[in-house]
Amino acid sequence: MRALADFIMRGRTQAILVVAGGALLPMLFWLSAAAGSLVLLRRGLNDALGILVWALLPAIGWWWFGEPRTLLVLLGALCLALVLRASVSWVKVLLASVPLGVVFGLVLGSQFAEPIEAVAAELQKLMPQVIGSGWEQLSAAEQAQVLGLIVPVLTGLMAALLQIVTLLCLLLGRYWQAALYNPGGFGEEFRALRLPLWMTVPLVAGMLLGPSLGLPMLAPLCSVPLVFAGIALVHGLVAAQRLGRFWLVGLYVTLVLFMQLVYPLLMVLAIVDSLFDFRGRVPRKGSGPANGEG
């Protein structure tokens, strides 16, 4: 991966080749977003604009043919890269990802209205079986209210997935930047990520109160910053205790296999960490500079 980053930053032609080629190929849009983030983080908007426009052209073409996700992820990653370059704060990046996810949800709800409604119709048929006997105890108005949440929740989940992909693209671009110009810097930066209480409270409120306020799409979008903060906490604790990469591999394997359990657990860890700062309380073992990913 470092060789690819070195190729991207070798010259203007090489950078255009990667960002435009990634946006042109359906399954490599993430590469275009990550490469564009790297160029923007390193060179700034003015110098990078002449390169990034070549990625925007095929992404706009995909939108024309009914596929907006390539352009959404690319523009989203670039916007978050601007925030990171200006603030050097992952907290602000995660906070900015929430309104960005709302934009994703509005676009997806408009572009994929029919498929979403079709999936919602199938879920509505299964709802009595999923809820069981409790479904019959609900009044007709309550049943209608529950069924009415399916479409916005599905849209929010799709938007949250794009939000996650966008953040991962930016993380990859930042990792490349550190690998080329500041070895080990990305690991230190990511492990230090901790959400302050002033940010955690509205995120939790958005998750819990969003559906009752008529904004059910907020729940999955507000959960994403908490999960990333929870992952950063685990990385920080593993690095502080010199526990080895086995624990990190186990984290990601269990996250993939048991997402319905690990995902909320990471959110809870992030919430508690914003109150007690686990990394500040755990003594570090060993000494020496950070070694990158930790």
C-alpha positions as CSV (number, residue, x, y, z in Angstrom):
1,M,0.0,0.0,0.0
2,R,2.9,2.4,0.7
3,A,4.2,1.7,-2.8
4,L,0.8,2.8,-4.2
5,A,0.9,6.0,-2.1
6,D,4.4,6.7,-3.4
7,F,3.2,6.2,-7.0
8,I,0.3,8.6,-6.4
9,M,2.5,11.3,-5.1
10,R,5.2,10.8,-7.6
11,G,3.7,13.3,-10.0
12,R,0.6,14.9,-11.4
13,T,0.1,12.3,-14.2
14,Q,0.3,9.4,-11.7
15,A,-2.1,11.0,-9.3
16,I,-4.6,11.7,-12.1
17,L,-4.3,8.1,-13.3
18,V,-5.2,6.6,-9.9
19,V,-8.0,9.1,-8.9
20,A,-9.7,9.0,-12.3
21,G,-9.2,5.3,-12.9
22,G,-10.6,4.5,-9.4
23,A,-13.7,6.6,-10.0
24,L,-14.2,5.1,-13.5
25,L,-14.1,1.5,-12.3
26,P,-17.2,0.5,-10.3
27,M,-15.5,-1.4,-7.5
28,L,-12.6,0.9,-7.0
29,F,-14.4,4.1,-6.1
30,W,-12.9,3.8,-2.6
31,L,-9.4,4.0,-4.1
32,S,-10.3,7.2,-5.9
33,A,-11.6,8.8,-2.7
34,A,-8.6,7.6,-0.6
35,A,-6.1,8.8,-3.3
36,G,-7.9,12.1,-3.6
37,S,-7.8,12.6,0.1
38,L,-4.1,11.9,0.2
39,V,-3.5,14.5,-2.6
40,L,-5.7,17.1,-0.8
41,L,-4.2,16.5,2.6
42,R,-0.7,16.9,1.3
43,R,-1.0,19.7,-1.3
44,G,-4.1,21.6,-0.2
45,L,-7.2,22.4,-2.2
46,N,-5.7,24.9,-4.7
47,D,-2.9,22.6,-5.8
48,A,-5.0,19.5,-5.7
49,L,-8.0,20.8,-7.6
50,G,-6.5,20.3,-11.0
51,I,-6.0,16.6,-10.2
52,L,-9.3,16.0,-8.3
53,V,-11.4,17.4,-11.2
54,W,-10.4,14.3,-13.3
55,A,-11.9,12.1,-10.6
56,L,-15.1,14.1,-10.5
57,L,-15.8,13.7,-14.2
58,P,-16.3,9.9,-14.2
59,A,-18.1,10.1,-10.8
60,I,-20.6,12.6,-12.3
61,G,-21.0,10.2,-15.2
62,W,-21.9,7.4,-12.8
63,W,-24.5,9.7,-11.2
64,W,-25.9,10.4,-14.7
65,F,-26.4,6.6,-15.1
66,G,-28.2,6.3,-11.8
67,E,-25.3,5.5,-9.4
68,P,-24.7,8.4,-7.1
69,R,-22.6,6.6,-4.5
70,T,-19.2,7.1,-6.3
71,L,-19.7,10.9,-6.3
72,L,-21.1,10.9,-2.8
73,V,-18.1,9.0,-1.3
74,L,-15.6,11.0,-3.3
75,L,-17.0,14.4,-2.4
76,G,-17.6,13.3,1.2
77,A,-14.0,12.1,1.7
78,L,-12.7,15.4,0.1
79,C,-14.9,17.5,2.4
80,L,-13.8,15.6,5.5
81,A,-10.2,15.9,4.3
82,L,-10.6,19.6,4.2
83,V,-11.8,19.6,7.8
84,L,-8.9,17.4,8.9
85,R,-6.3,19.5,7.1
86,A,-7.7,22.7,8.6
87,S,-8.3,21.4,12.1
88,V,-5.9,18.4,12.5
89,S,-8.7,17.0,14.7
90,W,-10.4,13.6,14.1
91,V,-13.1,14.7,16.6
92,K,-14.2,17.5,14.3
93,V,-14.0,15.1,11.3
94,L,-16.3,12.6,13.1
95,L,-18.7,15.4,14.0
96,A,-18.7,16.7,10.4
97,S,-19.5,13.2,9.2
98,V,-23.0,13.3,10.8
99,P,-24.4,16.2,8.7
100,L,-22.6,14.6,5.7
101,G,-24.5,11.4,6.4
102,V,-27.8,13.4,6.4
103,V,-26.9,14.6,3.0
104,F,-26.2,11.1,1.9
105,G,-29.6,10.0,3.3
106,L,-31.5,12.7,1.4
107,V,-29.8,11.8,-1.9
108,L,-30.2,8.1,-1.4
109,G,-33.8,8.5,-0.4
110,S,-34.4,10.4,-3.7
111,Q,-32.4,8.2,-6.0
112,F,-33.3,4.8,-4.6
113,A,-36.9,5.5,-3.4
114,E,-38.5,2.6,-5.3
115,P,-36.0,-0.1,-4.2
116,I,-36.1,1.1,-0.6
117,E,-39.9,1.0,-0.6
118,A,-39.9,-2.5,-2.1
119,V,-37.6,-3.8,0.6
120,A,-39.7,-2.0,3.2
121,A,-42.9,-3.6,1.9
122,E,-41.3,-7.1,2.4
123,L,-40.2,-6.2,5.9
124,Q,-43.7,-5.0,6.7
125,K,-45.0,-8.4,5.9
126,L,-42.4,-10.0,8.2
127,M,-43.0,-7.6,11.1
128,P,-45.7,-9.6,12.9
129,Q,-43.4,-12.6,12.8
130,V,-40.3,-10.6,14.0
131,I,-42.1,-9.0,16.9
132,G,-44.3,-12.0,17.7
133,S,-47.2,-11.8,20.1
134,G,-46.3,-8.2,21.0
135,W,-47.4,-7.1,17.6
136,E,-51.0,-8.0,18.3
137,Q,-51.0,-6.0,21.5
138,L,-50.1,-2.8,19.6
139,S,-53.0,-0.6,18.5
140,A,-53.6,0.1,14.8
141,A,-52.0,3.6,15.2
142,E,-48.9,2.2,16.9
143,Q,-48.5,-0.5,14.2
144,A,-48.8,2.1,11.5
145,Q,-46.2,4.2,13.4
146,V,-43.8,1.3,13.5
147,L,-44.3,0.5,9.9
148,G,-43.8,4.1,9.0
149,L,-40.3,4.0,10.5
150,I,-39.0,1.2,8.2
151,V,-38.3,3.4,5.1
152,P,-36.4,6.2,6.9
153,V,-34.5,3.7,9.0
154,L,-33.4,1.7,5.9
155,T,-32.4,5.0,4.3
156,G,-30.4,5.9,7.4
157,L,-28.7,2.6,7.4
158,M,-27.6,3.0,3.8
159,A,-26.4,6.5,4.5
160,A,-24.5,5.3,7.6
161,L,-22.8,2.7,5.5
162,L,-21.7,5.4,3.0
163,Q,-20.6,7.5,6.0
164,I,-18.4,4.6,7.3
165,V,-16.9,4.0,3.8
166,T,-16.2,7.8,3.5
167,L,-14.4,7.8,6.8
168,L,-12.4,4.7,6.0
169,C,-11.3,6.3,2.7
170,L,-10.1,9.3,4.6
171,L,-8.3,7.1,7.2
172,L,-6.6,5.3,4.3
173,G,-5.5,8.6,2.8
174,R,-4.2,9.8,6.1
175,Y,-2.4,6.5,6.7
176,W,-0.7,6.9,3.3
177,Q,0.3,10.5,4.1
178,A,1.9,9.4,7.4
179,A,3.6,6.4,5.8
180,L,5.3,8.7,3.3
181,Y,6.0,11.8,5.3
182,N,5.6,11.0,9.0
183,P,6.0,7.3,9.8
184,G,4.1,6.3,12.9
185,G,2.2,9.5,13.0
186,F,-1.1,8.0,11.9
187,G,-1.1,5.4,14.7
188,E,-0.4,8.0,17.4
189,E,-3.1,10.3,15.9
190,F,-5.8,7.6,15.7
191,R,-5.0,6.1,19.1
192,A,-5.4,9.5,20.7
193,L,-9.0,9.9,19.3
194,R,-11.4,10.4,22.2
195,L,-14.8,12.1,22.0
196,P,-15.4,14.9,24.5
197,L,-18.5,14.8,26.6
198,W,-20.0,17.8,24.8
199,M,-20.0,15.8,21.6
200,T,-21.0,12.5,23.1
201,V,-24.2,13.8,24.7
202,P,-25.8,15.1,21.5
203,L,-24.8,12.0,19.6
204,V,-26.5,9.8,22.2
205,A,-29.5,12.1,22.2
206,G,-29.7,11.9,18.5
207,M,-29.7,8.1,18.6
208,L,-32.3,7.9,21.4
209,L,-34.6,10.8,20.6
210,G,-34.3,10.9,16.8
211,P,-37.1,8.4,16.1
212,S,-39.5,10.1,18.5
213,L,-38.7,13.5,17.0
214,G,-39.5,12.3,13.5
215,L,-35.9,11.9,12.5
216,P,-35.2,8.2,12.7
217,M,-32.4,8.5,10.2
218,L,-30.3,10.2,12.8
219,A,-29.9,7.1,15.0
220,P,-27.6,5.1,12.7
221,L,-25.7,8.3,11.6
222,C,-25.0,9.3,15.2
223,S,-23.8,5.9,16.0
224,V,-20.9,6.0,13.5
225,P,-18.6,8.5,15.4
226,L,-19.1,6.5,18.6
227,V,-18.0,3.3,17.0
228,F,-14.9,4.8,15.5
229,A,-14.1,6.3,18.9
230,G,-14.6,2.9,20.5
231,I,-12.2,1.3,17.9
232,A,-9.6,4.0,18.6
233,L,-10.0,3.3,22.4
234,V,-9.2,-0.4,21.8
235,H,-6.2,0.5,19.7
236,G,-5.0,2.9,22.4
237,L,-5.3,0.4,25.2
238,V,-3.6,-2.3,23.2
239,A,-0.7,0.0,22.4
240,A,-0.4,1.2,26.0
241,Q,-0.2,-2.3,27.3
242,R,1.9,-3.6,24.5
243,L,-0.5,-6.5,24.0
244,G,0.3,-7.2,20.3
245,R,-1.7,-7.2,17.1
246,F,-3.6,-10.4,18.0
247,W,-6.1,-8.4,20.0
248,L,-6.7,-6.0,17.2
249,V,-7.2,-8.9,14.7
250,G,-9.7,-10.4,17.2
251,L,-11.5,-7.1,17.4
252,Y,-12.1,-6.8,13.7
253,V,-12.9,-10.5,13.2
254,T,-15.6,-10.4,15.9
255,L,-16.9,-7.1,14.6
256,V,-17.5,-8.7,11.2
257,L,-18.9,-12.0,12.5
258,F,-20.9,-10.6,15.5
259,M,-21.6,-7.0,14.4
260,Q,-25.0,-6.9,16.1
261,L,-23.2,-7.5,19.5
262,V,-19.8,-5.8,19.0
263,Y,-21.1,-2.6,17.3
264,P,-23.2,-1.5,20.3
265,L,-20.4,-2.6,22.7
266,L,-18.0,-0.2,20.9
267,M,-20.5,2.6,21.3
268,V,-20.9,1.9,25.0
269,L,-17.1,1.9,25.4
270,A,-16.8,5.3,23.6
271,I,-19.5,6.8,25.8
272,V,-17.9,5.6,29.0
273,D,-14.5,6.7,27.8
274,S,-15.7,10.2,27.2
275,L,-16.6,10.3,30.9
276,F,-13.6,8.5,32.5
277,D,-10.7,8.6,29.9
278,F,-9.5,5.0,30.1
279,R,-6.2,5.7,28.2
280,G,-5.3,8.4,30.7
281,R,-5.8,6.1,33.6
282,V,-4.0,3.0,32.2
283,P,-0.2,3.1,32.8
284,R,1.8,2.5,29.7
285,K,4.1,-0.6,29.5
286,G,7.5,-0.2,27.9
287,S,8.8,2.9,26.2
288,G,9.8,4.2,22.8
289,P,8.3,5.9,19.9
290,A,5.0,4.9,18.3
291,N,5.4,2.2,15.6
292,G,2.6,3.2,13.3
293,E,-0.5,1.2,13.6
294,G,0.1,0.0,17.2
